[in-house]
Amino acid sequence: MALRYHGEVGSVGWAWGSQFEHRLGRFGYPAHVVCALTWMILCVGPVSIIELGGLIVWICWLARTPFVWKSFIAAFRQPLWIAVMLLFAWAVASLAWTSSTERGWAEIANIRWIWAAFVLLPVLDRRELLVRALAVGFAIAGIAQILEVLGVVTFSHPPIEPGSPVRYSGWWHQPAVGGAMLAAAVGLHTPVVVFGRGKLRWFAAAGLALAVWGLVMTGTRSAWISAAAVVGIVVWLRLASRFGAARSIAVVAAAALLFAIAGWFAIGERGRERVSQGVREVQRAVEHSEYGTDTGDRHALMAFGVEAFAEHPIRGLGAGGYRDFAELEAQGTDVRIQNQAHNTWIHAAATLGIVGAVLLLTITTLALLNAAAAASG
């Protein structure tokens, strides 16, 4: 169930009657909103900036907790929060059978970002402003990427494989990270472009164009696919509300084909070379078992994850156990092993088994349902 607010903006109140309705529930509210908006802008920066910037929101949250603590109890009654806590508990329990508790704790530490939901909870009545601040952050990141392409600024990046085109990812350094962030930006702007109205739609269209351009510059092919899928789903939802789901699928499929053809020419020589390179790497990996490339390695890492799930379907290898399993499977090959399977769903199934995979699917589904409920008012 999505949290529902009542009362005029600025006098935060929960529908089921918590201490937000107490006169002191408004203590520090303006400062909390300003700090949250600032942090939303910083959220598109490097991890260190995100975590350090979050301190200002933490301070506001701690100062207001004595007056709004009942809201957190209410939040924990929601299915989404319960599912997140169950996933955390299952991951911790899996340390009992993992081959590396050190790597296991490192994986579990990624769940630490749930604190963001806590510190923003008391100002979620300003959700629209928070989203706009996030869009501003992406715009600033896009400007930094433009400056890098123009040679005005320089950011450090990992070595480029021989024969690969230069990849620009701005202050995200890793092109894969930049691609993931910009795919998220596409997901942020596309619904506003498709469903929005007035000036806001035009601002979102500009943000979407900047994000798509940035995606091409990163050369991150998986992010291209993810972003295209997001756009297709949003457009399908829009058309389905008017023409029906079945008919809309055919329209979206035809449009996707046309956009793919147009996109092939629009992405330029840089983008076409990245696509061709990916096709060659997949062919070498599948037909000749030749790895040692970005795509070849990822193909093997995902395959190892599938094998791990097949051997340990119920409880998985345990958090942090993937690398040891993959190193054994990769003996005699040139696969460059990493700590994860390069696919969230496969990695979750490999390390946490069917239990973890179901919990992750539940969290994703509930988050989408909550978002849909909030969007519908």
Sine and cosine of phi, psi and omega as CSV:
sin_phi,cos_phi,sin_psi,cos_psi,sin_omega,cos_omega
0.00,0.00,0.79,-0.61,0.02,-1.00
-0.96,0.29,0.58,-0.82,0.03,-1.00
-0.94,0.35,0.70,-0.71,-0.04,-1.00
-0.90,-0.44,0.64,-0.77,-0.03,-1.00
-0.95,-0.32,0.39,-0.92,0.16,-0.99
-0.60,-0.80,0.21,-0.98,-0.03,-1.00
1.00,-0.04,0.31,-0.95,-0.04,-1.00
-0.95,0.32,0.38,-0.92,-0.01,-1.00
-0.86,0.51,0.74,-0.67,0.00,-1.00
0.98,-0.21,-0.28,0.96,0.07,-1.00
-0.88,-0.48,0.95,0.32,-0.18,-0.98
-0.82,0.58,0.74,-0.67,0.02,-1.00
-0.55,-0.84,0.69,-0.72,0.03,-1.00
-1.00,-0.02,0.62,-0.79,-0.10,-1.00
-0.89,0.46,-0.50,0.87,-0.05,-1.00
-0.99,-0.11,0.22,0.97,0.18,-0.98
0.98,0.18,0.99,0.17,0.06,-1.00
-0.90,-0.44,-0.16,-0.99,-0.03,-1.00
-0.95,0.31,-0.06,1.00,0.14,-0.99
-0.88,0.48,-0.46,0.89,-0.03,-1.00
-0.98,0.18,-0.24,0.97,0.07,-1.00
-0.93,0.38,0.53,-0.85,-0.05,-1.00
-0.87,0.50,-0.48,0.88,0.02,-1.00
-0.99,0.15,-0.10,1.00,0.04,-1.00
-0.90,0.43,-0.30,0.96,0.01,-1.00
-1.00,-0.01,-0.01,1.00,-0.01,-1.00
-0.86,0.51,0.83,-0.56,0.06,-1.00
0.96,0.27,0.12,0.99,-0.09,-1.00
-0.88,0.48,-0.76,0.65,0.00,-1.00
-0.85,0.53,-0.69,0.72,0.01,-1.00
-0.90,0.44,-0.62,0.78,0.01,-1.00
-0.89,0.45,-0.67,0.74,0.02,-1.00
-0.89,0.45,-0.72,0.69,-0.02,-1.00
-0.89,0.46,-0.70,0.72,0.01,-1.00
-0.90,0.43,-0.64,0.77,0.01,-1.00
-0.91,0.42,-0.66,0.75,0.02,-1.00
-0.90,0.44,-0.66,0.75,0.04,-1.00
-0.88,0.48,-0.68,0.73,-0.02,-1.00
-0.93,0.37,-0.56,0.83,0.05,-1.00
-0.87,0.49,-0.62,0.78,0.05,-1.00
-0.91,0.40,-0.65,0.76,-0.03,-1.00
-0.96,0.28,-0.27,0.96,-0.11,-0.99
-0.91,0.41,-0.25,0.97,0.02,-1.00
-1.00,-0.10,0.12,0.99,0.02,-1.00
-1.00,0.04,-0.14,-0.99,0.08,-1.00
-0.88,0.48,0.32,-0.95,-0.06,-1.00
-0.84,0.54,-0.66,0.75,-0.02,-1.00
-0.87,0.49,-0.64,0.77,0.02,-1.00
-0.92,0.39,-0.64,0.76,0.00,-1.00
-0.88,0.47,-0.72,0.69,-0.07,-1.00
-0.95,0.31,-0.66,0.75,0.02,-1.00
-0.92,0.38,-0.65,0.76,0.02,-1.00
-0.91,0.42,-0.48,0.88,0.02,-1.00
-0.92,0.38,-0.30,0.95,-0.02,-1.00
-0.87,0.49,-0.59,0.81,-0.04,-1.00
-0.92,0.38,-0.57,0.82,0.04,-1.00
-0.95,0.31,-0.59,0.81,0.05,-1.00
-0.86,0.52,-0.69,0.72,-0.03,-1.00
-0.87,0.49,-0.72,0.70,0.03,-1.00
-0.89,0.45,-0.67,0.74,-0.02,-1.00
-0.89,0.46,-0.71,0.70,-0.01,-1.00
-0.90,0.44,-0.63,0.78,-0.01,-1.00
-0.91,0.41,-0.53,0.85,-0.07,-1.00
-1.00,-0.07,-0.23,0.97,-0.09,-1.00
-0.80,0.60,-0.66,0.76,0.00,-1.00
-0.86,0.51,-0.34,0.94,-0.07,-1.00
-0.96,-0.26,-0.26,0.97,-0.09,-1.00
-0.79,-0.62,0.27,0.96,-0.14,-0.99
-0.90,0.44,-0.42,0.91,-0.01,-1.00
-0.91,0.42,-0.41,0.91,0.01,-1.00
-0.90,0.44,-0.53,0.85,-0.02,-1.00
-0.96,0.29,-0.56,0.83,0.09,-1.00
-0.90,0.44,-0.66,0.75,0.03,-1.00
-0.89,0.45,-0.64,0.77,-0.02,-1.00
-0.89,0.45,-0.63,0.77,-0.03,-1.00
-0.94,0.35,-0.17,0.99,0.09,-1.00
-0.99,0.11,-0.12,0.99,-0.01,-1.00
-0.98,0.18,0.62,-0.79,0.00,-1.00
-0.83,0.56,-0.59,0.81,-0.02,-1.00
-0.88,0.47,-0.72,0.69,0.01,-1.00
-0.90,0.43,-0.64,0.77,0.02,-1.00
-0.88,0.48,-0.68,0.73,0.00,-1.00
-0.90,0.43,-0.64,0.77,0.03,-1.00
-0.89,0.46,-0.70,0.71,-0.01,-1.00
-0.92,0.40,-0.57,0.82,0.06,-1.00
-0.92,0.40,-0.65,0.76,0.04,-1.00
-0.89,0.45,-0.68,0.73,0.04,-1.00
-0.87,0.49,-0.72,0.69,-0.02,-1.00
-0.89,0.45,-0.64,0.76,-0.01,-1.00
-0.93,0.37,-0.63,0.78,0.03,-1.00
-0.90,0.44,-0.66,0.75,0.05,-1.00
-0.90,0.43,-0.67,0.74,0.01,-1.00
-0.88,0.48,-0.55,0.83,-0.04,-1.00
-0.92,0.38,-0.24,0.97,0.06,-1.00
-0.90,0.44,-0.30,0.95,0.02,-1.00
-0.93,0.37,-0.41,0.91,-0.03,-1.00
-0.81,-0.58,0.11,0.99,0.02,-1.00
-0.96,0.27,0.35,-0.94,0.03,-1.00
-1.00,0.07,-0.18,0.98,-0.01,-1.00
-0.52,-0.85,0.98,-0.21,0.03,-1.00
-0.94,0.35,-0.48,0.88,0.01,-1.00
-0.89,0.45,-0.76,0.65,0.04,-1.00
-0.93,0.36,-0.48,0.87,0.03,-1.00
-0.89,0.45,-0.72,0.69,0.03,-1.00
-0.91,0.42,-0.56,0.83,0.04,-1.00
-0.90,0.44,-0.63,0.78,0.04,-1.00
-0.93,0.37,-0.70,0.71,-0.02,-1.00
-0.89,0.45,-0.50,0.87,-0.01,-1.00
-0.87,0.49,-0.36,0.93,0.02,-1.00
-0.90,0.43,-0.40,0.91,0.01,-1.00
-0.95,0.32,-0.16,0.99,-0.03,-1.00
-0.86,0.52,-0.38,0.93,-0.04,-1.00
-0.93,0.37,-0.10,0.99,0.07,-1.00
-0.90,0.45,-0.33,0.94,0.02,-1.00
-0.88,0.48,-0.41,0.91,0.01,-1.00
-0.87,0.49,-0.61,0.79,0.01,-1.00
-0.91,0.41,-0.60,0.80,0.00,-1.00
-0.90,0.44,-0.77,0.64,-0.13,-0.99
-0.96,0.29,-0.33,0.94,0.02,-1.00
-1.00,-0.10,-0.23,0.97,-0.08,-1.00
-0.81,0.59,-0.70,0.72,-0.05,-1.00
-0.95,0.32,-0.09,1.00,0.01,-1.00
-0.84,-0.55,0.35,0.94,-0.04,-1.00
-0.94,0.33,-0.16,0.99,0.12,-0.99
-0.93,0.36,-0.25,0.97,0.07,-1.00
-0.98,-0.22,0.55,0.84,-0.05,-1.00
-0.79,0.61,-0.69,0.73,-0.05,-1.00
-0.89,0.47,-0.67,0.74,0.03,-1.00
-0.91,0.41,-0.61,0.79,0.01,-1.00
-0.89,0.45,-0.66,0.75,0.02,-1.00
-0.91,0.42,-0.65,0.76,0.03,-1.00
-0.90,0.43,-0.62,0.78,0.04,-1.00
-0.90,0.43,-0.63,0.78,0.06,-1.00
-0.89,0.46,-0.64,0.77,0.05,-1.00
-0.89,0.45,-0.61,0.79,0.06,-1.00
-0.89,0.46,-0.67,0.75,0.04,-1.00
-0.86,0.51,-0.68,0.73,0.03,-1.00
-0.91,0.42,-0.58,0.81,0.03,-1.00
-0.90,0.44,-0.67,0.74,0.03,-1.00
-0.90,0.44,-0.66,0.76,0.04,-1.00
-0.89,0.46,-0.62,0.78,0.04,-1.00
-0.90,0.44,-0.63,0.78,0.04,-1.00
-0.90,0.44,-0.65,0.76,0.04,-1.00
-0.88,0.47,-0.61,0.79,0.03,-1.00
-0.92,0.39,-0.64,0.77,0.05,-1.00
-0.88,0.48,-0.70,0.71,0.00,-1.00
-0.89,0.46,-0.56,0.83,0.04,-1.00
-0.93,0.37,-0.69,0.72,0.02,-1.00
-0.88,0.48,-0.61,0.80,0.00,-1.00
-0.98,0.22,-0.15,0.99,0.02,-1.00
1.00,0.10,0.18,0.98,0.00,-1.00
-0.96,0.29,-0.65,0.76,0.04,-1.00
-0.80,-0.60,0.31,-0.95,-0.01,-1.00
-0.75,-0.66,0.75,-0.67,0.08,-1.00
-0.89,-0.46,0.52,-0.85,0.01,-1.00
-0.97,0.25,0.63,-0.78,0.00,-1.00
-0.67,-0.74,0.38,-0.93,0.05,-1.00
-0.92,0.38,0.36,-0.93,-0.01,-1.00
-0.84,0.55,0.56,-0.83,0.00,-1.00
-1.00,-0.07,0.69,-0.72,0.05,-1.00
-0.89,0.45,0.57,-0.82,0.03,-1.00
-0.82,0.57,0.74,-0.68,0.02,-1.00
1.00,0.04,-0.12,0.99,-0.01,-1.00
-1.00,0.04,0.57,-0.82,0.06,-1.00
-0.94,0.34,0.39,-0.92,0.04,-1.00
-0.90,0.45,0.67,-0.75,-0.02,-1.00
-0.88,-0.48,0.77,-0.63,-0.04,-1.00
-0.95,-0.32,0.86,-0.51,0.00,-1.00
-0.79,-0.61,0.25,0.97,0.09,-1.00
0.88,0.48,-0.56,-0.83,-0.07,-1.00
-0.97,0.23,0.02,1.00,0.08,-1.00
-0.99,0.17,-0.18,0.98,0.10,-0.99
0.91,0.42,-0.92,0.38,0.00,-1.00
-0.97,0.24,0.84,-0.54,0.03,-1.00
-0.84,0.54,-0.56,0.83,0.02,-1.00
-0.91,0.42,-0.62,0.78,0.04,-1.00
-0.93,0.37,-0.70,0.72,0.03,-1.00
-0.87,0.49,-0.65,0.76,0.03,-1.00
-0.89,0.46,-0.68,0.73,0.01,-1.00
-0.90,0.44,-0.68,0.73,0.00,-1.00
-0.90,0.43,-0.66,0.75,-0.03,-1.00
-0.96,0.28,-0.48,0.88,0.13,-0.99
-0.90,0.44,-0.60,0.80,0.08,-1.00
-0.91,0.42,-0.61,0.80,0.04,-1.00
-0.90,0.44,-0.61,0.79,0.08,-1.00
-0.88,0.48,-0.67,0.74,0.05,-1.00
-0.91,0.41,-0.48,0.88,0.02,-1.00
-0.96,0.29,-0.67,0.75,-0.12,-0.99
-1.00,0.03,-0.55,0.83,-0.13,-0.99
-0.85,0.53,-0.72,0.69,0.01,-1.00
-0.87,0.50,-0.56,0.83,0.01,-1.00
-0.94,0.35,-0.64,0.77,0.03,-1.00
-0.90,0.44,-0.66,0.75,-0.10,-1.00
-0.98,0.18,-0.66,0.75,-0.10,-0.99
-0.97,-0.26,-0.29,0.96,-0.12,-0.99
-0.97,0.23,0.04,-1.00,-0.01,-1.00
-0.63,-0.78,0.34,-0.94,0.14,-0.99
0.92,0.39,-0.48,-0.88,-0.08,-1.00
-0.90,0.44,-0.56,0.83,-0.03,-1.00
-0.86,0.50,-0.60,0.80,0.02,-1.00
-0.89,0.46,-0.64,0.77,-0.02,-1.00
-0.93,0.36,-0.62,0.79,0.08,-1.00
-0.89,0.46,-0.66,0.75,0.02,-1.00
-0.91,0.41,-0.61,0.79,0.03,-1.00
-0.89,0.46,-0.65,0.76,0.05,-1.00
-0.90,0.43,-0.67,0.74,0.04,-1.00
-0.90,0.44,-0.62,0.79,0.02,-1.00
-0.92,0.40,-0.68,0.74,0.02,-1.00
-0.88,0.47,-0.67,0.74,0.02,-1.00
-0.90,0.43,-0.65,0.76,0.00,-1.00
-0.92,0.40,-0.67,0.74,0.01,-1.00
-0.90,0.43,-0.69,0.72,0.06,-1.00
-0.86,0.51,-0.71,0.71,0.01,-1.00
-0.88,0.48,-0.61,0.79,0.05,-1.00
-0.87,0.50,-0.70,0.72,0.02,-1.00
-0.88,0.48,-0.64,0.77,-0.03,-1.00
-0.92,0.39,-0.52,0.85,0.02,-1.00
-0.95,0.32,-0.44,0.90,-0.04,-1.00
0.94,0.35,0.32,0.95,-0.04,-1.00
-1.00,0.02,0.99,-0.17,-0.14,-0.99
-0.90,0.43,-0.63,0.78,0.00,-1.00
-0.90,0.44,-0.58,0.81,0.04,-1.00
-0.93,0.37,-0.56,0.83,0.07,-1.00
-0.87,0.50,-0.71,0.70,-0.02,-1.00
-0.90,0.43,-0.70,0.72,-0.01,-1.00
-0.88,0.47,-0.71,0.71,-0.02,-1.00
-0.90,0.43,-0.66,0.75,0.02,-1.00
-0.89,0.46,-0.63,0.78,0.02,-1.00
-0.91,0.42,-0.66,0.75,0.02,-1.00
-0.88,0.48,-0.72,0.69,0.01,-1.00
-0.88,0.48,-0.69,0.73,0.00,-1.00
-0.88,0.48,-0.67,0.74,-0.01,-1.00
-0.91,0.41,-0.69,0.72,-0.02,-1.00
-0.90,0.43,-0.69,0.72,0.02,-1.00
-0.90,0.45,-0.65,0.76,0.02,-1.00
-0.88,0.47,-0.67,0.74,0.03,-1.00
-0.88,0.48,-0.63,0.78,0.02,-1.00
-0.91,0.42,-0.73,0.69,-0.02,-1.00
-0.94,0.35,-0.59,0.80,-0.03,-1.00
-0.89,0.46,-0.53,0.85,0.01,-1.00
-0.93,0.36,-0.30,0.96,-0.02,-1.00
-0.95,-0.32,-0.67,0.74,-0.15,-0.99
-0.91,-0.42,0.00,1.00,-0.03,-1.00
1.00,-0.10,0.48,-0.88,-0.11,-0.99
-0.91,0.40,-0.74,0.68,-0.09,-1.00
-0.90,0.44,-0.75,0.66,-0.01,-1.00
-0.90,0.43,-0.58,0.82,-0.04,-1.00
-0.93,0.37,-0.52,0.85,0.02,-1.00
-0.88,0.48,-0.69,0.73,0.01,-1.00
-0.90,0.44,-0.66,0.75,0.01,-1.00
-0.90,0.44,-0.71,0.70,-0.01,-1.00
-0.91,0.43,-0.64,0.77,0.02,-1.00
-0.88,0.47,-0.69,0.73,0.02,-1.00
-0.91,0.41,-0.68,0.74,0.03,-1.00
-0.90,0.44,-0.63,0.78,0.01,-1.00
-0.89,0.46,-0.63,0.78,0.03,-1.00
-0.90,0.44,-0.69,0.72,0.01,-1.00
-0.91,0.42,-0.68,0.74,0.01,-1.00
-0.92,0.39,-0.55,0.83,0.03,-1.00
-0.90,0.43,-0.67,0.74,0.03,-1.00
-0.91,0.42,-0.72,0.70,0.02,-1.00
-0.91,0.42,-0.64,0.77,-0.01,-1.00
-0.90,0.44,-0.53,0.85,0.02,-1.00
-0.85,0.52,-0.61,0.80,0.02,-1.00
-1.00,0.09,-0.52,0.85,-0.08,-1.00
-0.95,0.31,-0.53,0.85,-0.08,-1.00
-0.96,0.27,-0.18,0.98,0.08,-1.00
0.98,0.21,-0.03,-1.00,-0.05,-1.00
-0.89,0.45,-0.60,0.80,0.01,-1.00
-0.85,0.52,-0.77,0.64,-0.04,-1.00
-0.92,0.38,-0.65,0.76,0.00,-1.00
-0.90,0.44,-0.59,0.81,0.03,-1.00
-0.92,0.39,-0.61,0.79,0.04,-1.00
-0.91,0.42,-0.64,0.77,0.03,-1.00
-0.91,0.41,-0.75,0.66,-0.01,-1.00
-0.88,0.48,-0.63,0.78,0.02,-1.00
-0.89,0.45,-0.67,0.75,0.03,-1.00
-0.89,0.46,-0.66,0.75,0.02,-1.00
-0.89,0.47,-0.69,0.72,0.01,-1.00
-0.90,0.44,-0.65,0.76,-0.01,-1.00
-0.91,0.41,-0.64,0.77,0.04,-1.00
-0.91,0.42,-0.69,0.73,0.01,-1.00
-0.87,0.49,-0.70,0.72,0.01,-1.00
-0.90,0.44,-0.61,0.79,-0.02,-1.00
-0.95,0.31,-0.69,0.73,-0.08,-1.00
-0.98,0.22,-0.70,0.71,-0.12,-0.99
-1.00,0.07,-0.52,0.86,-0.09,-1.00
-0.83,-0.56,0.07,1.00,-0.02,-1.00
0.82,0.58,0.60,0.80,0.05,-1.00
-0.99,-0.16,0.88,-0.48,-0.04,-1.00
-0.92,-0.38,-0.59,-0.81,0.02,-1.00
0.98,0.20,0.15,0.99,0.09,-1.00
-0.87,-0.50,0.22,-0.98,-0.01,-1.00
-0.84,0.55,-0.80,0.60,-0.05,-1.00
-0.95,0.32,-0.63,0.77,0.01,-1.00
-0.88,0.47,-0.70,0.72,0.03,-1.00
-0.88,0.48,-0.70,0.71,-0.04,-1.00
-0.91,0.42,-0.61,0.79,0.08,-1.00
-0.86,0.51,-0.70,0.71,0.00,-1.00
-0.93,0.36,-0.67,0.75,-0.02,-1.00
-0.89,0.46,-0.65,0.76,0.05,-1.00
-0.92,0.38,-0.62,0.79,0.03,-1.00
-0.89,0.45,-0.65,0.76,0.06,-1.00
-0.88,0.47,-0.62,0.79,0.03,-1.00
-0.90,0.44,-0.66,0.75,0.04,-1.00
-0.90,0.45,-0.67,0.75,0.03,-1.00
-0.89,0.45,-0.65,0.76,0.01,-1.00
-0.88,0.47,-0.67,0.74,0.03,-1.00
-0.91,0.41,-0.62,0.79,0.01,-1.00
-0.90,0.44,-0.56,0.83,-0.01,-1.00
-0.99,0.10,-0.46,0.89,-0.03,-1.00
-0.73,-0.69,0.92,0.38,-0.17,-0.99
-0.95,0.32,-0.48,0.88,-0.12,-0.99
-0.99,0.11,-0.86,0.51,-0.09,-1.00
-0.96,-0.30,-0.14,0.99,0.05,-1.00
0.97,0.26,-0.10,-0.99,-0.01,-1.00
-0.97,0.23,-0.31,0.95,-0.13,-0.99
0.99,-0.12,0.54,-0.84,0.01,-1.00
-0.83,0.56,0.78,-0.63,-0.01,-1.00
1.00,0.05,-0.03,1.00,-0.07,-1.00
-1.00,0.00,-0.08,1.00,-0.10,-0.99
-0.91,0.40,-0.70,0.71,-0.13,-0.99
-0.86,0.51,-0.72,0.69,-0.01,-1.00
-0.87,0.49,-0.66,0.75,0.02,-1.00
-0.90,0.44,-0.71,0.71,-0.03,-1.00
-0.91,0.41,-0.60,0.80,0.01,-1.00
-0.89,0.45,-0.61,0.79,0.06,-1.00
-0.92,0.39,-0.67,0.74,-0.02,-1.00
-0.93,0.35,-0.46,0.89,-0.10,-1.00
-1.00,0.00,0.03,1.00,-0.01,-1.00
-0.85,0.52,0.75,-0.66,-0.01,-1.00
1.00,0.05,0.04,1.00,0.03,-1.00
-0.88,-0.48,0.11,-0.99,0.04,-1.00
-0.97,-0.22,0.40,0.92,0.00,-1.00
-0.93,0.36,0.73,-0.69,0.06,-1.00
-1.00,-0.01,0.95,-0.30,-0.12,-0.99
-0.97,0.25,0.60,-0.80,0.09,-1.00
-0.79,-0.61,0.06,-1.00,-0.05,-1.00
-0.98,0.19,-0.16,0.99,-0.05,-1.00
-0.65,-0.76,0.29,-0.96,-0.14,-0.99
-1.00,0.09,0.11,0.99,0.02,-1.00
0.88,0.48,0.45,0.89,0.11,-0.99
-0.38,-0.93,0.87,-0.49,-0.11,-0.99
-0.84,0.54,-0.72,0.69,-0.09,-1.00
-0.94,0.35,-0.68,0.73,0.02,-1.00
-0.91,0.41,-0.66,0.75,-0.01,-1.00
-0.90,0.43,-0.67,0.74,0.03,-1.00
-0.88,0.47,-0.68,0.73,0.01,-1.00
-0.92,0.40,-0.62,0.78,-0.03,-1.00
-0.93,0.37,-0.65,0.76,-0.10,-1.00
-1.00,-0.06,-0.52,0.86,-0.07,-1.00
-0.89,-0.45,0.05,1.00,0.09,-1.00
0.93,0.36,-0.22,-0.98,-0.03,-1.00
-0.90,0.43,-0.52,0.86,0.02,-1.00
-0.88,0.47,-0.77,0.64,0.00,-1.00
-0.92,0.40,-0.62,0.78,0.00,-1.00
-0.90,0.43,-0.66,0.75,0.02,-1.00
-0.91,0.41,-0.65,0.76,0.03,-1.00
-0.90,0.44,-0.66,0.75,0.03,-1.00
-0.90,0.43,-0.66,0.75,0.05,-1.00
-0.89,0.45,-0.63,0.77,0.02,-1.00
-0.89,0.45,-0.70,0.72,0.02,-1.00
-0.87,0.48,-0.72,0.70,-0.01,-1.00
-0.88,0.48,-0.71,0.70,-0.02,-1.00
-0.90,0.44,-0.72,0.70,-0.01,-1.00
-0.91,0.42,-0.61,0.79,0.03,-1.00
-0.90,0.44,-0.67,0.74,0.02,-1.00
-0.92,0.40,-0.63,0.78,0.02,-1.00
-0.91,0.41,-0.66,0.75,0.05,-1.00
-0.89,0.45,-0.65,0.76,0.02,-1.00
-0.90,0.44,-0.66,0.75,0.02,-1.00
-0.90,0.44,-0.63,0.77,0.01,-1.00
-0.91,0.41,-0.65,0.76,0.02,-1.00
-0.92,0.39,-0.63,0.78,-0.02,-1.00
-0.93,0.38,-0.52,0.85,-0.01,-1.00
-0.99,0.12,-0.03,1.00,0.04,-1.00
1.00,0.04,0.00,0.00,0.00,0.00
